Amino acid sequence: MANRYQAEVIVAGAGLSGMVAALELLDQGKRVLLVDRDTEENIGGLAVWAFGGMFFVDSAHQRKAGIRDSTELALKDWFSFAAYEPGEVWGPRWAEQFVHFTTPHVYQWLRSLKINFFPVIHWVERGLFQPGNSVPRFHLLWGTGYELIRVLKERLYQHPNRAKLQLCFRHRVTEIQVSEGKVSGLQGWREDLDQPFEATADTVIIASGGIGGNIDKIKANWEPAWGTPPQDILNGAHPYGSGDLHDASAKINGHVVHLEKQWNYAAGVRHPQPRYDNHGLSLVPCKSALWLNYRGQRMGPVPLVTGYDTRYLVERICQEEKKYSWQVLNQKIAYKEFAISGSEHNPAVRDKKLLQFIGNVLFGNKKLVDDMLDTCPDFVVAGSLEELTDRMNALTGTNDVSLDFLRESIQQYDAQIERGPAFHNDDQLRRIAHARQYRGDKARTSKFQKINDKNAYPLIAIHNRILSRKSLGGIQTDLQCRVLQKPDAQGNQSAIEGLFAVGEAAGFGGGGIHGKRSLEGTFLAGCVLTGRIAAKTIGGEALSL
């Protein structure tokens, strides 16, 4: 006998977008069924582990920091970076809506919940071959994604209409039910009881995340221009980001688009204490490290430097015969610059310990570096170039790294530094100089530090692999988050009655709001915004400026 549930609205997925939607629906007095495949202790999904950057435009934090921003400038940057395909409709429309709505309906809403942001705004995705963020827009949640989910969970569980919320965990949704041309519920499997379940409702919201947890699906939808996918891709997404509801939506004629547009990261390493198979961490690559290919050669013609174009980093590495890379640095650089994205490895920010955070910025996060050197199998340490080469090759079980290539790459770079800033003719050094002009980067960026410097030893090499993270494509929706059918022969589309999609499941809006690239900080903010829009639409209300 199937387990049966009934509600006015079913929200499939208890991550950030699903929690926001459920909270808004409870505010309206709706009876809500929130189902999720994970356990209750893991409510919030990947957002719990997020560093917590959010993209806002002309915010109070920007103004206080003297950053002059506008929706006009942000849209210009967005469209430059997105590089939408000709004829793309919903991505650009969603971009305009997001840029206009993110500050009033995400930033101000979160602040009304007593969630705040660090005063120094990060400047990421500045652009490489096309302009990116003209000004800093990456607002760091004080408390990281952990604090965001803590606050939302508390509000859900203590809501005045809490009796109207039913939470069902360990439920895997596999099918969308349709009755008389309208979505009427969901079907799936209770993994805790090994039994089927059915849930009926007037409306269904898909909030199940992307496909990043399904490496086979990542590879099957790999960007064709990049050739074959890397043999070894680490999972930096949620293990239940399987794409089940993408497939279920397609079965009822929902339009699933742009799954090849993936926001993967270039600097992935194995998690020292993995929570699931193939679990990877996303490093924040050191700007002063040399990024080398599998043979120990510096990649070019433009050297790889983080903070300008994440997509290009992945694309360039995937042009190599073996699609992984190395970062080579020394202990002095690591202590000053090394970081890992996410709440887990940023406890000072997560736990809101200001003095500890300032100390890490000023004096370096030595504890984090030492912990990774001791526990992560993708780090090697050596007292000479010869020893470093041997240990790099021992790690991969090959003889691919050439001592001659490694020595030449480092010598050429170090020689540029020895000539002095007036004679630097290296793009990495120019970008380091540029980064150090902004106070948000200066304290965490070395001032032209040589690699083969005995006073900065030991040498360190980090074995980087491509890491899955975000899906830029997904279930296509209109501006109210209603799922759209596949276009007919004339190109016309209509919404599937009773079905909505939010967050990463919808490509953060429209099935592809970002186009080819994200300006970063747009993922968490996109989850909040789409969750609010869907719920408001269901309640007969619309967000407006």
N, C-alpha and C positions, 0 to 999 in steps of 0.2 A: 504493500500500500504506500503510495507516494505521500510525502509530507506536503501539506497544502497550506498556503498562506494567501492572505488577501489584504490589500491596502488601496488607498487612492493613488499613491505614487510609489513605484519601486525604483530605488537607486541601486544600480549594480556596480559596486565598487566603493569601498570605504576609505579611499585615499583623500587627498586634499579637496579635489573638485567635488567628490561625492559628499564629503562632510559639509562643505559650504552649502551645496544644494539642499541637503537634508535640513540644515539649520534654518535656511531661508523658508523652506516649506513648513517647518514647525512654527515659525513666526506667523504663517498664514493659517495655522490651525489644521493643516492637512494631516491625514494618517499616512505615515511613511514607513516603508519596509526598506531597510538598508542591508544589503547582502554583500558578503565578501568571502573570498576563498581562504584568506589567511585567518589566523587566530585573533581573538579579541585584543590580546596584549600588543598586537602589531597594527592596530588601527592607525590610519594615517599614511600607510604605504611608504613609498620612497621619500615622501616629503619629510618624514621624521629624521632621515639621515642627510637631508640637504643642508648645504652651507647656509642657504637662506637669502640669496641675492634676488632683488626684485627691481624691475625696470619701471621707473616713474619719470614723468616729464614735468618740468617746472614745479617741482615739489618745494615744500617749505625747507626741507633739508638742503636742497640745491641752492635755494636763494640765500639761506644763511651762510653757505659755504662760498658764496660769490659766483656760483655757476649760472650763467645766463642760458636758459633753455626755452624752447617753445615747441608746440605741436607741429608747427611748420618745419622746423629744423629736424625734429625727430622723424617725421614722415619722410623727409628727403633722405635721411640716413637709412631709414628702414627699407625704402624702395631700392636704394643703391645696393644694399647688402643682400636683399632678398633675390634680386635678379630673376623676377618671375618669368615663367615661360609665356610666350606669346599666346594671347587668348585666355590667360588665367583670369577668372572672375572673382571667386569667393576669397581667395587669399588676399588680394589687394583690398577688397571691401572690409574684410576682418581687420587688416592692418590699420586702416583708417579708424575703425571703431575702437580698436584697442588703444591706439595712441591717444585718442581723445578721452577714453573712459578710464584708463589705468590709474590716473591720479585721483579723480573724484570718487571712483567706485571700488578701488582696491586700497590705495594708500590711505585715503581718509577713512575708509571703512575699518581698516585694520587698526588705525590709531584710535578709533572710537572704541575698539575692544581692548585698549591699553597695550597694544603691541607697538613697539618702537623700533627705530633703526639707528645704527651707529652713525655718528656725525660725519665721518670721513667717507665719501662716496667713491667706490672703485671705478676705475676707467678700463673697461675691457672691450674686446672686439673693435679696436680702433680702425681696422681696415688695412688691407695690404695692397691689392691691385684695384680695389674700388673702395670708396669711403665707407667707414663704419660709423661708430659712435663719435660724433664731433666733440662731445663733452661727456664727462662722467655721469652715468645714470644708474649704476649698479648699487642699489641701496641694500646694505647688509642688515638683515634682521638681527636685532640684539637679542640673542638667545637661540639663534639659528632656526632651522625648520622644526627642531625639537620643541621650541617654545611656541611656535605657531600652532602645531598640532595639539600641544598641551592645553592651550587656551581654547581651541575649538572643541576639543573633546570634553573639557569641563563644561562648556556652554551647552553642548548636546546632552550630556548626561544630567545636567541640572536644569534643563529647560522647563519652563512652566507647563509646556505641553509634552513633557517626557513620556507620559502614558500613551501618547499617540505614535511613538517611535518604537518599532520592533527591530532589533539587531539580530542578524543571523550570520554567524561566521562558519568557516569551513564549508561553505556552499559554493560550488563551482558552477557558474552559469554557462550553458552551452547552446541554448536555443532561445529564439525570440518567438513568442506565440502571436499569431495573427488571427483575428476573428472578424468576418464580414468587412474585410478591407482595412481594419484598424488593429494596431498593436494592442494586445490584451493581457500580456504577461510574459513570464520567463519560465524556462525549464532548465534543469540541471541535476547535479549530483551532490548529495550531502556526503562529503568525504569523511566526516567524523563518524557517521553511522553506516557508510557504504550503502546508501539508499538514494533513490531518485527524489526530487522535489519539484513542485509546481507552485508558481506564485501568479496571482491575477491582480490586475490594477487597471485604472483608467489610463495611466500614463507610465512610461518607462524612461528612465534616464540612464544612459550608458556612461559609466565613469570608471571604466576598467583599466585605464592606462594604455600604454603603447605596446609595441612588439619587442622591445629591447631585451626582455628576459628570455626570448626564444631565439637562440643563436642560429638555429636552422632557418628560421623565418628571416632573420637578418641577412643571412647569406643568400637565401632564395630571392630576396628583393634588393640585392646589392646594386649600387649605382653602376649602370652598364659602362659608362665612360672610364671607370676605374679598373676595368678588367675583372679577373677573378678575385673573389674576396680572400682576405688573409686566412690561412689554414687555422690559425689560433686567434680567436677573438674572446676576450674576457667579458664576463657579464658584470657590468656596472649599473644595470637597471634593476628592476624588481623581478624576483624569480617567477612571479605569477603574471608578469607582463607578456602573456603568451599569444595574444591576438585572437583569443576565442570569440570575442564579441565582434571583432572585425569580420571574421568569417560568418558569424551568425547574421550580421547585418547584410552582408552580401547575398546570403541565401534568400532574404526577403526583398531583394532588389535595392538595397541601400548602396550608395555610391562610395566605395572605398578607394582612395586616391593617394598617389605620391608616396607609397611605402618605401620607395628607393631613396627618398630624401630623409636621411638619418643624421642625427646630431651625435656622432660618435666622437670619442676623444683619442688623442694620439699617445698620451702618456699614461697608459694603464699598467698596473703591477698587481701581482697576486696579493690578496688579502692575507696577512699573517694568521688571522683567526677567522677563517671563512665561515659565513653563516649558511652558505649553500654551495653547491657544486660550481666550480669555475668562477667564484666570486672575485671580482677585481676592484681595485681602488683607482680613483682618478687623481693623479698628482697635479699640483699646480706647478708646471715646469719652471725651473730656475732660469731666469733670463740670462744669467752669466755662464750657464753651462753650455758646452758645445753639443749640438744635436747631430749625431752621426748615423750612417746607415749600418747595415748588418756587417759590413766589412771594415768599419772604422773610419770611413771617409765622411767628411763634412758634406752634408747635402746642400745643393744649390740648384740654380745659380743664386737664388735668394736664400740666405741662411734661415733656418727655422728658429723662430723666437715666439714665445707665447704672448697672448694678449692682443693679437692683431687680426688673425683669421683662423679660427679653429678648423674650419672645413679644409683650408689649404694644407694645414699640417697633416691631416689624415690623407688627403689626396696625394701629397708629395711622397709620403712614406709608401703608399700603395703603388707608386711607380717603380719601386725597387723590385728586384727579383725575389727577395725574401722580405716580406712585408711586416717587419718589426724594426725597431731602432734602439739606439743607445743614447743616453745622456752622460757625458763625461764632465766631471767637475772635481772640486776638492772640498775638504772639510770646512774651510773658511766660507766658501760660497754657500755650502749646504746650511750651515748654521744661520746665515743671514737671510737666505732666500727660500729655503725649502718649505713647502706646505702641501697639505692634502686637502682636497675639497670635501666638505661634509661636516656634519655636526660631531661625528664620532671622534675625529682627530683634531677638533678645535674646541676642547673643553672650556677654555677661558671665555670664549664667545658664547658657547652653549649654556654655560652656567652663570653667565653675566658677571664674571670676575674682572672688573675693569683694570685693576692694577696688574693682575697677571697678564692680561692681554697686552697692555702697554709695554710691560717688560719683555714679552715675546717679540713685539715689534722692534723695540730698541736694541735688544741684546740677542735676538735670535731664539728660535725654538729648539734648543739643544736636546731637550728630552725627546721630542718627536723624532729628530734625526737619529739619535742614538738608538731609540727603540726600533726604528725601521732597519738600521744597520744590523741590529742583533737578531731581528725576527723575520724580516721579509727576504725570501729566497731570491728576489730579483735585484738585490744590491750586492756589489762586490767592492772590496776595499783592498788597496795595495800601496806599497811604499816605493814603487817604481813603475815606469811605463811597461817594462818587460813583464813584471809580475802582474800588472793590470791586464795586459793582453792575454796572458795564460789563464787568468781567472775568468775573464769574459768568455773565452772559448770553452773552458771547462763547464761554465754554467749552461751554455747552449748545446754542449756535446759536439761541437764542430771545431774546425780550424779557420773559420770564416774571417775573424778579425785579424788583420795584418798589422804587425808591429810597425812596419814602414808607413802604412797609411795613417795609423793612429798618431805616430810621432809627427808626421808631416802636418796633419790637421791641427794639432796643438801648437806646433812651432810657428806656423804661419799666423795663427791667431795671437799668440803671445807676443810675436814680433811687432804686430800692429800696436799692441798696448805699450810696448817699450818705447816706441817712437814718440809717444805723448799725444794728448788729445788734438793738438793742432795738426797732426799728420795722420790721424785715424782715417782710413779709407776702407772701412768694413761696415756693412749694413747692420750687423748685429751690434756693433759698438755705437753706431748712430742711434739705434733704437734704445739702447741702454741710456744714452745721454738724454734722449727725448723723454723716456720714462721718468728719469730722475728729476725732471723739471716740475713734476706734479707731486705734491706732498703725499698723496695716497700711495705713491710708488717709491719715493726716494728712500724711505726708511727700510724698505725691504728689497732694495736693489743695490748690489755691490758697485763700487766706483772703479770700473775697469780693472777687474781682478784677473790676473793671469791664471791659467790652469796649472801648468807645471811649475809651481812655486813651492820650493821646499818649506818655506815658512807657513804655507797653508795646507800642508799634507795632513793626513794621507789623501791619496787620490781615490775617487769614487766613480764607479760606473753603474748606471741604472738601466736594466733591461726593460724597455718599454714595448708594450703591445697595444694594438687597437682595442678600445674598450667600448662596448655598447652603452648607450645612455638614454637618449631621447628619440622619439619618433616625430619627425616634422610633418609627416603625412598621417592620414587617418580617415575616419568616417566623415564624409562631407556634410556640412550643415549650413543653413542660412544664418542670418545675423541674429536670429532668436534661438539658435542652437537646435532647431528642428532638423532631424536627419532627412537628407534629400535622396530621392530615388536616382537611379542611373538615368542620364539624359535619353530622351527618345530620339528617333531618326532626325527630327528637326532641331534637336539640341535643347528641347524644353525639359524642365525639371519641376517636380512638385514634391512637397514634403510628405513623408510617411506619417500618417495620422497617429498621434499618441507616442511617438518615439523622439527622444532627444539624445544628444551626445555632447559631452563636456570634457574639458581637460585634454590630456594627452591622447585619449581615445579619438578625439576629434582633431588631432593635429594641433591642439591648443586653440582651435577656432577655424571652422570652414574646411577642415581637412588639409590645411596647408598654409596657415597664416604667415609662416616664416619664409616661404619660398625655399631657396637653397641654404640660407644662413640665418642664424639667430643673432640678435644683438646682445644676447644673454640677459638673465634676469627676467626674461619674458615667459619662462615656464611656470614658476610658482604663481606669478601674477596672472598668467593666462588661465591657470586652474581656478583661481579665486573668481576671476571675472566671468568665465563661462558658467561656473556653478551658480553664480548669482543671477546671470541673465536667464538661464534655463528655468530656474525656480520662479523668478519674477514673471516670466512669460506664462508659465503654467497657472500662476495665480491671477492672470489677467492684467498684470502691471508691466510697464516697460521702463528700463533704466534710461535716463536722459541726462543731458548736460545741464 
